[in-house]
Amino acid sequence: MKNEIMKVLELVQEGELSNSEAAEILSALKEESEPALETSSYMSKSLKIIVDSDGDKVNVNLPLKLAKSLHSAIENIPAVQKHLAGVDMHLILEAIANNIEGPIVDIVSANDEKVKIVIE
């Protein structure tokens, strides 16, 4: 995109484009470079993380849009690391990318600790 901007500026300097024409072209270039927002109904669903461990109950509901954009931050939360050790977060992101619905992770340990990750 940098080359296209430079070319537009050169055309303005040479007098081949007016300022308003250049502004329209630059605006169009900017729109092309911005990623399209995902507006499907799937992205309006939630990633639900349910943990039942040692009497503690945790229910986290994240909109898929937020979960998709914050996945690296979520992985670094100590409570998540503790209860989701061994869970492949990239698998969950892959499920989101492929519009999978329903249970993604369903773990019951020998101590009856439960972890569920569901997209609904």
Secondary structure, 3 states (H helix, E strand, C coil): CHHHHHHHHHHHHCCCCCHHHHHHHHHHHHHHHCCCCCCCHHHHCEEEEEEEECCEEEEEEEEHHHHHHCHHHHHCCHHHHHHCCCCCHHHHHHHHHCCCCEEEEEEECCCCCEEEEEEC
